[in-house]
Structure formats: C-alpha cells, structure tokens
C-alpha cells in the first residue's frame, strides 16, 4: 500500500491497554481499493482530459468578466515610521534631545500592486508523478483521485499533526526516523524539507529548512509542477499504539516557505474558510465568501483597525501564497477564488486607509443636474 511508510516498529506500547480507534490498515485499504476499482473501469481514459476544457472554460469566463473592469495596477504611497533605537541600559534619567545625525524623518514609499492575481494556464498532474506513488493508478482520472482523497484528507492531516521528528546532525539526511502517535488513519510516506531561496545579500548565511511529514499521493494528485516523489520501501505491518517509522526526506524549495503549512493543510481538508482566516488580519464575517456585498464593509473595518503597514504585510502574505500555488502547479478553483477574495479585500482596505477608496470602490454616478430657476 503506497500510503503507508517504509519501516515501522512498536514504541513503548507492549503493556498499553487496547485503544478504541479506526483500523488504519483497513482505512488505507479502502482508499486503495476504491481508487484501483475506478482505475480498472477507466483504463481507456486519458488522464485529465475531461478537466482541461472545464478549467479553460472557467478561465475564459473569468477573463471576460475581469476585462470589463480596469486592469491597471493600484498605486499607493505609504509613510515609513522612524524607528528609535532601544536604550543601552535601563537607568532612568531626564530626556535628552537626539543629535541631528540620529534624527530620522518619515519617508514616503510608493507601492504598486496588481489589481488582480494572474492565473496560469491549466496543466494536469503528470502520469509519471502518479506512477511513482502507485503504478496501478497511472490511468485513473486525477480529478477522481482528488475527489476520493477529500474523504480521507482530514483524518490524514490529523495523523501528520501527531508526528514527532528530530535531527541528529546539521546535515539533511536522505531518510529520517519519526514517531507517529495518531494511528487512526494512513501513516505519512515522506518528510519534505521546505526551504526558500536565500537572498543575494545573505548568500553566506545558512538556509532555514523545516521538516514536515506528507502523504505523497496527496501532493502528486494536486501539484502538476512537482517532480515524482522518491520511492518508498515495502509497507510495514501496523500495530496499535505509537509507531516509529523511517521515511525518505525530499527537498522542496518554495518562494514563500513560511506559508507552506497553510497551503498543505488545504490540500488535505479543502477548508477555504481556514485559508481566508490565515491570510487576513482578523476573522471575516462567516458569509463573506458567498456574499460580495460584505467586502466593502469588512475592508472598511480593516482599514480603521489596522495600520497601513499591517495591511500591506497581509497583502504580501496573499502574494506569497499565490507564488507557492503557481510554483507547485495547483489548479484548484476554490483555492484560486479564495486568493482572489483575500486580495480584493486587502486591496480595498489599503485603498481606504490611504485615502484612495475610489480606486477600488465604484462611486455612484451623479444624475443629471436640475435647473434651480423657477418659473
């Protein structure tokens, strides 16, 4: 079973009492058997062929709608806040004027942001990526695989949150032994080493790498620009209690590695509301995703609650998530709609906060002027 790990053994559970939970091996087998049954029925299908026209039609409709509104970038001017250096000691004394050399004045900084986020052309996941996970699924429609994974995604995500791992050296290993404490679903197959490109000015500094567990099929079924995952060894026998397993480590470079956890969680739970909460400075109204009339009132609230700099930081978070989605090649319509919504909300809030509300809020047209002369 490809969704189970390479190697496992029981850890300190010989004397543990029986626990009531779903048999993880049965759950994994259900997923495999469901997918393989469909694979046998759909051998003649071309992988992803039914989805490309649908995505292209959605994109054409979206472009037609967007073309009716201005596509020029939004230009703001924000004021930088001078930073006062911290005191060198805690001794209380009378205030003294700063020397002229240390005085700083606010600076105006121009900011140019796109009015909307560009969506790349559709590209289905490769057969090679699916074959690397499970050769028997190579001719199965990837969209069907994604639909079936939605049933198991939340429980699989819970398993990932129970994983404990530690490095014994500063070098990135090819394999890593981890402990999985939640065995109610499918065990992870790999550890991804997530990192970002080092800035040119910090080329000599060490790159921060974060190790996180994953299920290879989830990513192979969603990410069209990922190369095939490295193979796993024969699946072990699962036992009740915690398990110690050894999985391959796979480097993953992203434009915004700090936003990987939120994006990865979405691939498992498909919760757009959680993505929106992660990208905005405060929780939005519960019905915001289905009621566009709430966008301007909520953006107005944000503009009066948070500073321009805070709003801009969240705008950059949305842009970072967009970069990750493009880099991985994820074509999920609900995810893209959520990114568009977060972008529009924050762009509107920035426009209001900087005195440029007409850039994002359509102003009511004035009616014909009436003559004040009376007869």
Secondary structure, 3 states (H helix, E strand, C coil): CCCCCCEEEECCCCCCCCCCCCCHHHHHHHHHHHHHHHHHHCCCCCCCHHHHHHHHHHHHHHHHHHCCCCCCCEEEEEECCCCCCCCCCCCCCCCCCCCHHHCCCCCEEEEEECCCCCCCCCCCCCHHHHHHHCHHHCCCCHHHHHHHHHHHHHHHHHHHHCEEECCCCCCCCCEEEEEECCCCCCCCCEEEEEECCCCHHHCCCCCCCEEEEECHHHHHHHECCCCCCCCCCCCCCCCCCCEEEEEEEEEEECCCHHHHHHHHHHHHHCCHHHHHHHHCCCCCCCCHHHCCCHHHHHHHHHHHHCCHHHHHHHHHHHHHHHHHHHHHCECCHHHHHHHHHHHHHHHHHHHHHCCCHHHCCCCCCCCCCCCCCCC
